[in-house]
Amino acid sequence: MGSKKQKEASQKKWMKVIFVIVALVFVFAMVGSYLTNLVTAIAPIKAGDQVVIDYTIYDAAGTPIMTTSQQLYNQVTGNGQGILYAKQITLTANQSWKQAIYPVQVYVGGSSNGSVEGFALYNPEYNAISSSIVGMRNNDKKTVTLTSNNTLSALFTPEDLLKENINMSTLEVGESLAMGVSEPSNATASNTSAVTYIRLGEITRKSPAGVVVDFGYPYADITVASVTKQ
């Protein structure tokens, strides 16, 4: 074999070796990425991890009032009942929320193409979820007790309801009632503006004095959608 042919054969051999090395590096990178994702998936959630959750919240009667599940939303609305379709929540595991209200985004009309409103989740409810996800793993499901005292009842007089353009005669026990709740937003002596959020309650009693509405949510079903380890 001439020197030229030997040189060409040597070059081809090295090209093959380089190609094999590159291929192996690619394979190792893929395996490493897979193992990293696998470890993340099976490792339990620790305090400080960033977690995205799906959830369904239930009222005192055990009726789902808000969910991130399109399937459940379609099922409930198909039965002629009302339910809010919500966005997922991203939260830090075992980190308390300091403000009175944690705003949750819900779609008006149940469509992800529709407008978005803020729903009021109270901080004990948020904190219960945040602490409960510690130890869970990706795709794990759990039923979480939201508050130790599930009853958050309030009496609304006929006058209170009229201020919200609601005629008490149209209300019945067992119906849901949406009310606006708010907390000061950067309030100062010259600025007392507040942000208002939706809160759903169940009418538990009706009398000439008014209606009693229970705004308490005993529990929620949560599912870990994704985890970002810290």
C-alpha positions in Angstrom: 0.0 0.0 0.0 1.4 3.4 -1.0 2.1 6.1 1.5 -0.8 8.1 0.1 -3.3 5.3 0.6 -1.9 4.6 4.0 -2.4 8.2 4.9 -6.0 8.2 3.6 -6.7 4.9 5.5 -5.3 6.5 8.7 -7.4 9.6 8.3 -10.5 7.5 7.8 -9.7 5.4 10.9 -9.2 8.6 13.0 -12.5 10.0 11.6 -14.2 6.8 12.7 -12.6 7.1 16.2 -13.6 10.7 16.5 -17.2 9.9 15.4 -17.4 7.1 18.0 -16.1 9.4 20.7 -18.6 12.1 19.8 -21.4 9.5 19.7 -20.4 8.2 23.1 -20.3 11.7 24.6 -23.8 12.3 23.2 -25.0 9.0 24.7 -23.4 9.8 28.1 -25.0 13.3 28.0 -28.4 11.8 27.3 -28.0 9.2 30.0 -26.8 11.8 32.5 -29.8 14.0 31.7 -32.1 11.0 32.1 -30.6 10.1 35.4 -30.8 13.7 36.6 -34.5 13.8 35.7 -35.0 10.4 37.3 -33.4 11.4 40.5 -35.5 14.6 40.6 -38.6 12.6 40.0 -38.0 10.1 42.7 -36.4 12.4 45.3 -38.8 13.5 48.0 -39.7 17.2 48.1 -37.7 19.2 50.7 -38.2 22.6 52.2 -37.3 25.3 49.8 -38.0 23.3 46.6 -40.1 25.0 44.0 -43.2 22.9 43.3 -46.0 23.2 40.8 -49.3 21.6 41.8 -52.6 20.7 40.4 -55.5 20.8 42.9 -59.2 20.6 43.5 -60.7 22.5 46.5 -63.9 21.3 48.1 -66.5 23.2 50.2 -68.1 22.1 53.5 -70.6 20.0 51.6 -67.9 18.0 49.9 -68.6 19.7 46.5 -65.7 20.6 44.3 -65.7 24.4 43.8 -62.4 25.0 42.0 -60.1 22.7 40.0 -57.1 22.7 37.6 -58.5 19.5 36.0 -60.2 20.2 32.7 -61.8 16.7 32.9 -63.4 17.3 36.3 -64.5 20.8 35.2 -66.2 19.4 32.1 -67.8 16.6 34.2 -69.2 19.0 36.8 -70.4 21.6 34.4 -71.9 18.8 32.2 -74.1 17.9 35.2 -75.4 21.5 35.4 -73.3 22.4 38.4 -70.9 25.4 38.9 -67.2 25.1 39.4 -64.2 27.4 38.7 -61.4 26.4 36.4 -58.1 27.5 37.9 -54.4 27.8 36.9 -51.8 25.6 38.6 -50.1 27.0 41.7 -46.3 27.4 42.0 -45.1 27.5 45.6 -42.1 27.0 47.7 -42.3 23.9 49.9 -42.8 24.6 53.6 -42.6 28.4 53.2 -45.4 30.3 54.8 -47.3 33.1 53.1 -47.2 36.2 55.1 -50.1 38.2 53.6 -53.7 37.4 54.6 -54.7 36.4 51.0 -52.8 34.4 48.4 -54.3 35.2 45.0 -55.1 32.2 42.8 -55.9 32.8 39.1 -59.1 31.4 37.8 -60.5 31.5 34.3 -63.9 33.3 33.8 -66.2 31.0 31.9 -63.9 28.0 32.3 -61.9 28.6 29.1 -58.1 29.1 29.2 -58.7 31.7 26.4 -61.0 33.7 28.6 -60.2 36.5 31.1 -58.5 35.8 34.4 -59.8 36.7 37.8 -58.2 36.5 41.2 -59.5 34.1 43.8 -58.8 34.5 47.5 -57.0 31.6 49.1 -56.4 32.5 52.8 -52.9 32.1 54.1 -53.7 29.2 56.5 -55.0 27.3 53.5 -51.9 28.1 51.4 -49.6 27.3 54.3 -51.3 23.9 54.9 -50.6 23.0 51.2 -47.0 24.3 51.4 -46.2 22.2 54.4 -48.0 19.1 53.3 -46.1 18.7 50.0 -42.8 18.1 51.9 -41.9 14.4 51.4 -44.1 14.0 48.3 -42.6 13.2 44.9 -43.4 14.1 41.4 -46.9 12.9 40.4 -47.8 12.0 44.0 -51.4 12.7 45.1 -52.6 13.7 48.6 -55.7 15.0 50.3 -54.8 18.0 52.5 -56.8 19.4 55.4 -56.7 23.1 54.7 -57.6 24.5 58.2 -58.2 23.1 61.6 -61.3 25.2 61.9 -63.2 24.6 58.6 -66.1 26.9 59.4 -65.7 30.6 58.3 -69.2 31.7 58.5 -70.6 35.2 58.1 -74.0 36.8 58.3 -75.1 39.0 55.5 -78.1 41.2 56.2 -80.6 42.1 53.5 -78.9 45.6 53.5 -75.5 44.0 53.0 -76.7 42.0 50.1 -78.4 45.0 48.4 -75.1 46.8 48.5 -73.8 44.0 46.2 -77.0 44.2 44.1 -78.3 40.9 45.5 -81.9 40.4 46.4 -82.1 38.1 49.4 -85.4 36.7 48.2 -83.6 35.1 45.2 -81.2 33.1 47.5 -81.8 29.6 48.8 -80.0 27.4 51.4 -77.4 25.2 49.7 -76.6 27.7 46.9 -73.2 29.1 46.3 -72.6 32.8 46.8 -69.6 34.7 45.4 -68.4 37.6 47.4 -65.5 40.0 47.0 -62.8 40.0 49.7 -59.9 42.4 49.9 -56.8 43.4 51.7 -54.9 46.7 51.6 -52.4 47.0 48.7 -49.5 49.3 49.6 -52.0 51.4 51.6 -50.7 54.7 52.9 -52.4 57.7 54.5 -53.1 59.1 51.1 -53.7 55.8 49.3 -56.2 53.3 50.8 -56.8 51.3 47.6 -57.4 47.6 48.0 -57.3 44.7 45.6 -60.5 42.6 45.6 -60.6 38.8 45.0 -63.4 36.3 44.6 -64.4 34.0 47.5 -67.1 31.3 47.1 -69.3 30.3 50.1 -72.3 28.1 50.7 -75.5 29.5 52.1 -76.2 27.4 55.2 -79.1 29.4 56.8 -81.7 31.9 55.8 -83.9 34.1 58.1 -85.4 37.5 58.1 -82.1 38.7 59.6 -80.2 37.7 56.5 -78.3 34.7 55.2 -75.4 32.8 56.8 -72.6 32.0 54.4 -69.9 29.4 55.1 -66.7 30.4 53.3 -64.6 27.6 54.8 -62.9 24.9 52.7 -62.2 21.7 54.7 -59.8 20.0 52.2 -58.2 19.9 48.8 -56.9 17.1 46.6 -53.4 18.0 45.3 -51.1 16.5 42.7 -47.4 17.3 42.3 -47.0 18.4 38.7 -43.3 19.2 38.7 -40.5 19.9 41.2 -37.4 22.1 40.9 -34.8 21.1 43.5 -33.0 23.8 45.4 
